Structure formats: structure tokens, C-alpha cells
Amino acid sequence: MFYYNKYYATFILISIIFFGCKSQSDQLIDINRFEKEFYESEKKNLYKVIKKYPYLFPSNSSLDVWESFLIDSTRISTYKKTLEVFDKMEEIQEQISITFGLVNSFFPKFKNPKVVTLNSQDQYENRIIYNDSLLLISLDQYLGFDYYPEIPEYIAYNMTKKYISNDVSEKISQKLVSRPNDRSLIAEMIYHGKIIYLTDLFSPYNEDHIKFHSSLQKINWAQENESYIWGYFVENDFLFNSGNELKSRFITFSPFSKFNLEIDKFSPGSIGKWLGYRIVDSYMKNNNVEIGQLLQDDFYKIFSKSKYKPKK
């Protein structure tokens, strides 16, 4: 393990980019474009695709179902849009390769999963599926803000290709961070703060606001009002409250956080996660702690030793 140092992550990033240039083909991961293989296959050859990707075809579904997808106008239209948006995958391939390299540098037991893209027409929450050996990316969930007029804006805002590598890092981070037994708001905040901290560490090439799934303007607002926000939480005795109502107001993914004040519309949703990240970041800056130790430390230790105190 390595001690906290974002400069170390930056060093690794630079090393991957520059020292890997001579053997770039060895450094880059493979991305398997299942959606292309599926929609460009003929019915008579569909069995070959099924044989290659058996985990994408439930055994209780008949071949007729999959054959019908090949002539379904809605699915074909979505596939054509996917080809338009993801004609080239080089940038995403490079970013995910860097992410895997960074994860491995901090967690040597990490093995690169097989990366498969597809059009799942699944829910937003399942657009990235990850286990130790497989990473599925639903490209039809990243076709651009304007492609989803019926989806709430705060969700559609995240459905662009620039979020893919962040979401991959986030899924890996979620597997590394254990949920706390404590049900208090501060425990939940720091749990998510750990996830965001790792996500940032694994994808340092992304714009800062992306890891919070919010706009730059709203994150800037949070930074400018950090002392006021923190004071609001402390003065109202929110931190050690275990009620679900506070988590709904300040943790749940939403268009804005619910202070029940005029300022609500300016705030990013899930501002409790943002505060949790700020506490974790302060803890790591003020303590000589390994990343592995961060994952083991409980919320109370992190909170009490973080020396977190927003500037007024």
C-alpha cells in the first residue's frame, strides 16, 4: 500500500501516459463491442454471438426473442445512435486503461476485468455493472443530454460519454468500501466520501465536478458556501441523527439538496456526499494514512481526526 498522496496518483498517471507510449498496445485494455457484434450479425449466425457472450443471454429466453431484437425498429434506432456517438472509443479506452493501472498501483491484487459494451435499454442505475472479472458498460445510457427528453434534467445531465470513465471508477470504488453499521447521517456521509475520494484517485483526468454528478456551477456554489452549509448541519444537530428523512434530503441523488430554504435551487443534490468527501479529503491531508487504512478506519475516527473546519 501507499500513503495518501494525490501527487503519487498524478505521478502514476504521467508514467502510464509517457513511459507506456513505446508499448501502448500492451498498456491499453481491450473493449469488446458486443452491441456491434449482435446487431451486425445475421439471424443464422446469432448462435455464434450467444456462444461468445453466454452471460448476456439468460437461459430461460428463447432464440426467437433475440432474433426479434435484430428487427426491432426502436432498438435498431438506438444502435445507430450508439454508432454515431461512439464511432471511436480511443479516449474511453485510454481513460479506463489509466484507471485500471491506478487501481492496481494501490491494490496490487486487482485484476483487469473483461470490458464489454452493450445496449441494455436498462435503468440508469444499472448502466455500469462490475464484478471482479467482468465490466459491462451500457452505451445507450450515455448518448448525450438531448437524447433523453423524457428523463429529468439532473439525471440526463449525467448521461453523456464524459461520465463513463468516472462511473467505472465509482463502481470499482463501491466494491472496495464497506458500508458502516452505524445509521447516522455522518456515517453515511463519510461512507460516500470514501467512495468519491477513491473515484477521484482512480480517474484524476476528469473535471472535478463530474465525481459529484453535478454541474460546475452548483459545485462552485457549494465551495463558496461551505462554511454556511456545515454550520447548518451542526446547528440543527443533523450529524448523529439516524433518521431516513435527512438522508433523503442530503444523500439521495436529486436535482438539489433540501435545506427547505430559498437557496435550495442553487445547491447540488446529495450535498451530504460532497461534505463527506471534504471530510475524508481533510482527514487524508492531515494524517499519514495509507489508502488501505482509510478503508478500515471507521467514520468516527475519520471525523474526529480530520480537523475539518471550513473557512468562513
Contacts in CASP RR format, 6 or more apart in sequence:
PFRMAT RR
TARGET T0000
AUTHOR 0000-0000-0000
METHOD contacts of the structure
MODEL  1
MFYYNKYYATFILISIIFFGCKSQSDQLIDINRFEKEFYESEKKNLYKVI
KKYPYLFPSNSSLDVWESFLIDSTRISTYKKTLEVFDKMEEIQEQISITF
GLVNSFFPKFKNPKVVTLNSQDQYENRIIYNDSLLLISLDQYLGFDYYPE
IPEYIAYNMTKKYISNDVSEKISQKLVSRPNDRSLIAEMIYHGKIIYLTD
LFSPYNEDHIKFHSSLQKINWAQENESYIWGYFVENDFLFNSGNELKSRF
ITFSPFSKFNLEIDKFSPGSIGKWLGYRIVDSYMKNNNVEIGQLLQDDFY
KIFSKSKYKPKK
1 106 0 8 1.000
1 290 0 8 1.000
1 291 0 8 1.000
1 292 0 8 1.000
1 293 0 8 1.000
2 8 0 8 1.000
2 105 0 8 1.000
2 106 0 8 1.000
2 290 0 8 1.000
2 291 0 8 1.000
3 288 0 8 1.000
3 289 0 8 1.000
3 290 0 8 1.000
4 284 0 8 1.000
4 285 0 8 1.000
4 287 0 8 1.000
4 288 0 8 1.000
4 289 0 8 1.000
4 290 0 8 1.000
4 291 0 8 1.000
4 294 0 8 1.000
6 201 0 8 1.000
6 204 0 8 1.000
9 102 0 8 1.000
9 105 0 8 1.000
9 201 0 8 1.000
9 204 0 8 1.000
10 204 0 8 1.000
12 101 0 8 1.000
12 102 0 8 1.000
12 105 0 8 1.000
13 98 0 8 1.000
13 102 0 8 1.000
13 204 0 8 1.000
13 205 0 8 1.000
16 27 0 8 1.000
16 97 0 8 1.000
16 98 0 8 1.000
16 101 0 8 1.000
16 102 0 8 1.000
17 98 0 8 1.000
20 26 0 8 1.000
20 27 0 8 1.000
27 97 0 8 1.000
28 93 0 8 1.000
28 94 0 8 1.000
28 97 0 8 1.000
29 93 0 8 1.000
29 96 0 8 1.000
29 97 0 8 1.000
29 100 0 8 1.000
29 112 0 8 1.000
29 115 0 8 1.000
30 114 0 8 1.000
30 115 0 8 1.000
31 89 0 8 1.000
31 92 0 8 1.000
31 93 0 8 1.000
31 96 0 8 1.000
31 115 0 8 1.000
31 116 0 8 1.000
31 117 0 8 1.000
32 114 0 8 1.000
32 115 0 8 1.000
32 116 0 8 1.000
32 117 0 8 1.000
33 89 0 8 1.000
33 117 0 8 1.000
34 49 0 8 1.000
34 53 0 8 1.000
34 56 0 8 1.000
34 116 0 8 1.000
34 117 0 8 1.000
34 118 0 8 1.000
35 79 0 8 1.000
35 82 0 8 1.000
35 117 0 8 1.000
35 118 0 8 1.000
35 119 0 8 1.000
35 139 0 8 1.000
35 140 0 8 1.000
36 83 0 8 1.000
37 49 0 8 1.000
37 52 0 8 1.000
37 53 0 8 1.000
38 46 0 8 1.000
38 49 0 8 1.000
38 69 0 8 1.000
38 70 0 8 1.000
38 118 0 8 1.000
39 70 0 8 1.000
39 75 0 8 1.000
39 76 0 8 1.000
39 79 0 8 1.000
39 119 0 8 1.000
41 48 0 8 1.000
41 49 0 8 1.000
41 70 0 8 1.000
43 67 0 8 1.000
43 70 0 8 1.000
46 63 0 8 1.000
46 66 0 8 1.000
46 67 0 8 1.000
46 70 0 8 1.000
47 63 0 8 1.000
50 57 0 8 1.000
50 63 0 8 1.000
50 66 0 8 1.000
53 116 0 8 1.000
55 134 0 8 1.000
56 116 0 8 1.000
56 118 0 8 1.000
57 66 0 8 1.000
69 75 0 8 1.000
70 76 0 8 1.000
75 119 0 8 1.000
75 121 0 8 1.000
78 119 0 8 1.000
78 121 0 8 1.000
78 140 0 8 1.000
78 143 0 8 1.000
79 119 0 8 1.000
81 140 0 8 1.000
81 143 0 8 1.000
81 147 0 8 1.000
82 119 0 8 1.000
82 139 0 8 1.000
82 140 0 8 1.000
82 143 0 8 1.000
85 139 0 8 1.000
85 142 0 8 1.000
85 143 0 8 1.000
85 144 0 8 1.000
85 161 0 8 1.000
86 92 0 8 1.000
86 117 0 8 1.000
86 139 0 8 1.000
86 161 0 8 1.000
89 117 0 8 1.000
92 161 0 8 1.000
92 164 0 8 1.000
92 165 0 8 1.000
95 164 0 8 1.000
95 165 0 8 1.000
95 203 0 8 1.000
95 205 0 8 1.000
96 115 0 8 1.000
96 164 0 8 1.000
96 165 0 8 1.000
96 168 0 8 1.000
98 203 0 8 1.000
98 205 0 8 1.000
99 165 0 8 1.000
99 168 0 8 1.000
99 169 0 8 1.000
99 172 0 8 1.000
99 202 0 8 1.000
99 203 0 8 1.000
100 110 0 8 1.000
100 112 0 8 1.000
102 201 0 8 1.000
102 202 0 8 1.000
102 203 0 8 1.000
102 204 0 8 1.000
103 110 0 8 1.000
103 172 0 8 1.000
103 202 0 8 1.000
104 110 0 8 1.000
104 112 0 8 1.000
106 201 0 8 1.000
106 291 0 8 1.000
106 292 0 8 1.000
107 176 0 8 1.000
110 172 0 8 1.000
111 132 0 8 1.000
111 133 0 8 1.000
113 130 0 8 1.000
113 131 0 8 1.000
113 132 0 8 1.000
113 133 0 8 1.000
113 134 0 8 1.000
113 135 0 8 1.000
114 133 0 8 1.000
114 134 0 8 1.000
114 135 0 8 1.000
115 135 0 8 1.000
115 137 0 8 1.000
116 134 0 8 1.000
116 135 0 8 1.000
116 136 0 8 1.000
116 137 0 8 1.000
117 136 0 8 1.000
117 137 0 8 1.000
117 138 0 8 1.000
117 139 0 8 1.000
118 136 0 8 1.000
118 137 0 8 1.000
118 138 0 8 1.000
118 139 0 8 1.000
119 138 0 8 1.000
119 139 0 8 1.000
119 140 0 8 1.000
120 126 0 8 1.000
120 127 0 8 1.000
120 136 0 8 1.000
120 138 0 8 1.000
120 140 0 8 1.000
120 141 0 8 1.000
121 140 0 8 1.000
122 138 0 8 1.000
122 141 0 8 1.000
124 141 0 8 1.000
124 151 0 8 1.000
124 155 0 8 1.000
124 158 0 8 1.000
124 159 0 8 1.000
126 138 0 8 1.000
127 137 0 8 1.000
127 138 0 8 1.000
127 141 0 8 1.000
127 142 0 8 1.000
127 167 0 8 1.000
128 135 0 8 1.000
128 136 0 8 1.000
128 137 0 8 1.000
128 138 0 8 1.000
128 164 0 8 1.000
128 167 0 8 1.000
128 168 0 8 1.000
128 170 0 8 1.000
128 171 0 8 1.000
129 135 0 8 1.000
129 136 0 8 1.000
129 171 0 8 1.000
130 136 0 8 1.000
130 168 0 8 1.000
130 171 0 8 1.000
130 172 0 8 1.000
130 175 0 8 1.000
135 168 0 8 1.000
135 171 0 8 1.000
137 164 0 8 1.000
137 168 0 8 1.000
141 159 0 8 1.000
142 159 0 8 1.000
142 160 0 8 1.000
142 161 0 8 1.000
142 163 0 8 1.000
142 164 0 8 1.000
143 159 0 8 1.000
144 156 0 8 1.000
144 159 0 8 1.000
144 160 0 8 1.000
144 161 0 8 1.000
145 153 0 8 1.000
145 156 0 8 1.000
145 157 0 8 1.000
145 159 0 8 1.000
145 160 0 8 1.000
147 159 0 8 1.000
148 155 0 8 1.000
148 156 0 8 1.000
148 159 0 8 1.000
151 159 0 8 1.000
152 255 0 8 1.000
153 255 0 8 1.000
154 253 0 8 1.000
154 254 0 8 1.000
154 255 0 8 1.000
154 269 0 8 1.000
155 253 0 8 1.000
157 213 0 8 1.000
157 215 0 8 1.000
158 213 0 8 1.000
162 206 0 8 1.000
162 207 0 8 1.000
162 210 0 8 1.000
163 210 0 8 1.000
163 213 0 8 1.000
165 203 0 8 1.000
165 205 0 8 1.000
165 206 0 8 1.000
166 199 0 8 1.000
166 203 0 8 1.000
166 206 0 8 1.000
166 210 0 8 1.000
166 211 0 8 1.000
168 203 0 8 1.000
169 198 0 8 1.000
169 199 0 8 1.000
169 202 0 8 1.000
169 203 0 8 1.000
170 195 0 8 1.000
170 196 0 8 1.000
170 199 0 8 1.000
170 211 0 8 1.000
172 198 0 8 1.000
172 202 0 8 1.000
173 194 0 8 1.000
173 195 0 8 1.000
173 196 0 8 1.000
173 198 0 8 1.000
173 199 0 8 1.000
173 202 0 8 1.000
174 195 0 8 1.000
176 198 0 8 1.000
176 295 0 8 1.000
177 191 0 8 1.000
177 194 0 8 1.000
177 195 0 8 1.000
177 198 0 8 1.000
177 295 0 8 1.000
178 295 0 8 1.000
179 191 0 8 1.000
180 187 0 8 1.000
180 188 0 8 1.000
180 190 0 8 1.000
180 191 0 8 1.000
180 298 0 8 1.000
180 299 0 8 1.000
182 242 0 8 1.000
182 298 0 8 1.000
182 299 0 8 1.000
182 300 0 8 1.000
183 242 0 8 1.000
183 243 0 8 1.000
184 239 0 8 1.000
184 240 0 8 1.000
184 241 0 8 1.000
184 242 0 8 1.000
184 299 0 8 1.000
185 233 0 8 1.000
185 238 0 8 1.000
185 239 0 8 1.000
185 240 0 8 1.000
185 241 0 8 1.000
185 242 0 8 1.000
185 243 0 8 1.000
185 246 0 8 1.000
185 247 0 8 1.000
185 250 0 8 1.000
185 251 0 8 1.000
185 272 0 8 1.000
186 239 0 8 1.000
186 240 0 8 1.000
186 299 0 8 1.000
186 303 0 8 1.000
187 299 0 8 1.000
188 247 0 8 1.000
188 251 0 8 1.000
189 250 0 8 1.000
189 251 0 8 1.000
189 272 0 8 1.000
189 273 0 8 1.000
189 275 0 8 1.000
189 276 0 8 1.000
189 279 0 8 1.000
189 299 0 8 1.000
190 276 0 8 1.000
190 279 0 8 1.000
190 280 0 8 1.000
190 299 0 8 1.000
190 302 0 8 1.000
190 303 0 8 1.000
191 299 0 8 1.000
192 251 0 8 1.000
192 270 0 8 1.000
192 272 0 8 1.000
192 273 0 8 1.000
192 276 0 8 1.000
192 277 0 8 1.000
193 273 0 8 1.000
193 276 0 8 1.000
193 277 0 8 1.000
193 279 0 8 1.000
193 280 0 8 1.000
194 280 0 8 1.000
194 294 0 8 1.000
194 295 0 8 1.000
196 211 0 8 1.000
196 212 0 8 1.000
196 273 0 8 1.000
196 274 0 8 1.000
196 276 0 8 1.000
196 277 0 8 1.000
196 280 0 8 1.000
197 277 0 8 1.000
197 280 0 8 1.000
197 281 0 8 1.000
197 284 0 8 1.000
197 294 0 8 1.000
198 291 0 8 1.000
199 211 0 8 1.000
200 208 0 8 1.000
200 211 0 8 1.000
200 277 0 8 1.000
201 291 0 8 1.000
203 211 0 8 1.000
207 216 0 8 1.000
208 219 0 8 1.000
209 215 0 8 1.000
209 216 0 8 1.000
209 218 0 8 1.000
209 219 0 8 1.000
211 277 0 8 1.000
212 219 0 8 1.000
212 268 0 8 1.000
212 270 0 8 1.000
212 273 0 8 1.000
212 274 0 8 1.000
212 277 0 8 1.000
213 253 0 8 1.000
213 270 0 8 1.000
214 268 0 8 1.000
214 269 0 8 1.000
214 270 0 8 1.000
215 268 0 8 1.000
218 256 0 8 1.000
218 266 0 8 1.000
218 267 0 8 1.000
218 268 0 8 1.000
218 269 0 8 1.000
219 268 0 8 1.000
219 274 0 8 1.000
221 266 0 8 1.000
221 267 0 8 1.000
221 268 0 8 1.000
222 229 0 8 1.000
222 267 0 8 1.000
222 268 0 8 1.000
222 271 0 8 1.000
222 274 0 8 1.000
225 263 0 8 1.000
226 278 0 8 1.000
226 310 0 8 1.000
226 311 0 8 1.000
227 310 0 8 1.000
227 311 0 8 1.000
227 312 0 8 1.000
229 267 0 8 1.000
229 271 0 8 1.000
229 275 0 8 1.000
229 310 0 8 1.000
230 275 0 8 1.000
230 308 0 8 1.000
230 310 0 8 1.000
232 238 0 8 1.000
232 259 0 8 1.000
233 239 0 8 1.000
233 275 0 8 1.000
238 246 0 8 1.000
238 250 0 8 1.000
248 258 0 8 1.000
249 257 0 8 1.000
249 258 0 8 1.000
249 259 0 8 1.000
250 257 0 8 1.000
250 258 0 8 1.000
250 270 0 8 1.000
250 271 0 8 1.000
250 272 0 8 1.000
251 270 0 8 1.000
251 272 0 8 1.000
251 273 0 8 1.000
252 270 0 8 1.000
253 269 0 8 1.000
253 270 0 8 1.000
254 269 0 8 1.000
254 270 0 8 1.000
255 269 0 8 1.000
256 264 0 8 1.000
256 265 0 8 1.000
256 266 0 8 1.000
256 267 0 8 1.000
256 268 0 8 1.000
256 269 0 8 1.000
257 264 0 8 1.000
257 267 0 8 1.000
257 268 0 8 1.000
257 269 0 8 1.000
257 270 0 8 1.000
257 271 0 8 1.000
257 272 0 8 1.000
258 264 0 8 1.000
259 267 0 8 1.000
268 274 0 8 1.000
278 308 0 8 1.000
278 310 0 8 1.000
279 302 0 8 1.000
279 303 0 8 1.000
279 306 0 8 1.000
279 308 0 8 1.000
280 294 0 8 1.000
280 302 0 8 1.000
280 306 0 8 1.000
282 306 0 8 1.000
282 307 0 8 1.000
282 308 0 8 1.000
283 289 0 8 1.000
283 294 0 8 1.000
283 302 0 8 1.000
283 303 0 8 1.000
283 305 0 8 1.000
283 306 0 8 1.000
283 307 0 8 1.000
283 308 0 8 1.000
284 294 0 8 1.000
286 305 0 8 1.000
286 306 0 8 1.000
286 307 0 8 1.000
287 305 0 8 1.000
289 297 0 8 1.000
294 302 0 8 1.000
END
